[in-house]
Amino acid sequence: MYATPSHAPQQVSLFPTLEARPARAYSTPIYRVTLVREANVTLTQPQIRSSRDGAVVFRHHLGDVDREFFMVAMLDQKNKIIGINTVSMGSLTASVVHPREVFKAAILSNAAALLLCHNHPSGAPQPSQEDRALTSRLVDVGKLLGINVLDHIILADGNETYYSFADEGLL
């Protein structure tokens, strides 16, 4: 055996509490992420060519609901609808929407673009400041992910009027 000279540097652990603990095994879940089809809807115009086409699709799907819904239509590279997802169902005056929930179905369905829509049960389709801020944020997230946000449509309850961010030059 060799003796260590007293002037030799001693190794000091940066993480003494971690080294003092015995290693133990722990269980880690393994996930599989899937997109589940709940139903089918028959569309007369599966390809979106204008904001009016989008409004017709969403109005057909939403009908006359009594609370705010936020929905997305996932589109392929030719603007053909490959799926519709309800992101949020809210109250009479609000619906909580987070970008990760908006883009989750888009990523899983390999969407090239999105069409956003929500309704105003009050009957006035004009966007609020929150609607404008959310739209801007979702457009920015879409650019980051490579999923183009084509439009955000706000449907008015009880009539055929709607507001299109794209038609107003806000996208």
URWOGI-V804343 format. One record per residue. PHI is phi in whole degrees, 0 to 359 (* if undefined). PSI is psi in radians with two decimals (* if undefined). BURIAL is + if it has 16 or more other C-alpha atoms within 10 Angstrom, else -. Layout:
phi | psi | burial
PHI | PSI | BURIAL
PHI | PSI | BURIAL
//
This chain:
phi | psi | burial
* | 2.52 | -
253 | 2.44 | -
270 | 2.49 | -
273 | 2.22 | -
298 | 2.59 | -
292 | -0.35 | -
271 | -0.07 | -
287 | 2.44 | -
294 | 2.41 | -
270 | 2.45 | -
280 | 2.23 | -
247 | 2.25 | -
284 | 2.40 | -
284 | -0.42 | -
233 | 1.18 | -
297 | -0.59 | -
289 | -0.56 | -
289 | -0.69 | -
287 | -0.50 | -
287 | -0.43 | -
280 | 2.43 | -
287 | 2.54 | -
293 | 2.37 | -
227 | 2.57 | -
278 | 2.56 | -
220 | 2.74 | -
270 | 2.32 | -
241 | 2.21 | -
291 | 2.55 | -
251 | 2.23 | -
247 | 2.67 | -
234 | 2.17 | -
262 | 2.23 | -
226 | 2.74 | -
254 | 2.18 | -
253 | 2.21 | -
279 | 2.14 | -
269 | -0.61 | -
195 | 3.10 | -
238 | 2.64 | -
231 | 2.43 | -
271 | 2.20 | -
246 | 2.46 | -
277 | -0.42 | -
228 | 1.54 | -
287 | -0.34 | -
260 | 2.31 | +
270 | 2.07 | +
246 | -0.23 | -
203 | 2.96 | -
295 | -0.56 | +
297 | -0.74 | +
302 | -0.76 | -
295 | -0.75 | +
299 | -0.71 | +
296 | -0.78 | +
299 | -0.86 | +
291 | -0.65 | +
296 | -0.67 | +
298 | -0.70 | -
283 | -0.69 | -
278 | -0.64 | +
66 | -2.48 | -
251 | 1.31 | -
279 | 2.72 | -
259 | 0.17 | +
216 | 2.96 | +
281 | 2.32 | +
239 | 2.53 | +
241 | 2.16 | +
230 | 2.77 | +
229 | 2.51 | +
252 | 2.18 | +
271 | 2.34 | +
238 | 2.61 | +
275 | -3.00 | +
292 | -0.26 | -
255 | 0.29 | -
63 | 0.49 | +
271 | 2.36 | +
290 | 2.18 | +
252 | -0.11 | +
174 | 2.74 | +
233 | 2.37 | +
229 | 2.31 | +
275 | 1.98 | +
278 | -0.74 | +
208 | 2.46 | +
241 | 2.12 | +
247 | -2.53 | -
257 | -2.89 | -
297 | -0.56 | -
239 | -0.05 | -
205 | 2.72 | +
216 | 2.22 | +
279 | 2.20 | -
228 | 2.26 | +
237 | 2.44 | -
307 | -0.66 | +
297 | -0.58 | -
286 | -0.61 | -
294 | -0.75 | +
268 | -0.14 | +
301 | -0.94 | -
293 | -0.58 | +
296 | -0.75 | +
293 | -0.79 | +
294 | -0.52 | -
266 | 0.09 | +
58 | 0.73 | -
289 | 2.50 | +
269 | -0.47 | +
209 | 2.87 | +
231 | 2.60 | +
240 | 2.07 | +
265 | 2.60 | +
205 | 2.45 | +
215 | 2.87 | +
246 | 2.73 | +
243 | 1.76 | +
299 | -0.30 | +
293 | -0.36 | -
100 | -0.13 | -
255 | 2.06 | +
276 | -0.05 | +
296 | 2.40 | -
285 | 2.54 | +
276 | 3.01 | -
299 | -0.64 | -
295 | -0.68 | -
298 | -0.75 | -
295 | -0.77 | -
295 | -0.75 | -
297 | -0.77 | +
299 | -0.79 | +
299 | -0.75 | -
296 | -0.75 | -
293 | -0.63 | +
297 | -0.76 | +
297 | -0.75 | +
296 | -0.73 | +
301 | -0.72 | +
297 | -0.74 | -
298 | -0.69 | -
273 | -0.21 | -
79 | 0.47 | -
240 | 1.88 | +
289 | 2.26 | +
269 | 1.92 | +
281 | -0.66 | +
196 | 2.79 | +
232 | 2.02 | +
252 | 2.36 | +
246 | 2.10 | +
268 | 2.42 | +
268 | 2.51 | +
282 | 2.42 | +
82 | 0.00 | -
210 | -3.14 | -
268 | 0.10 | -
282 | 2.66 | -
207 | 2.87 | +
240 | 2.33 | +
241 | 2.11 | +
297 | -0.64 | +
293 | -0.78 | -
298 | -0.54 | -
273 | 0.04 | -
73 | 0.44 | -
260 | 0.11 | -
248 | * | -
//
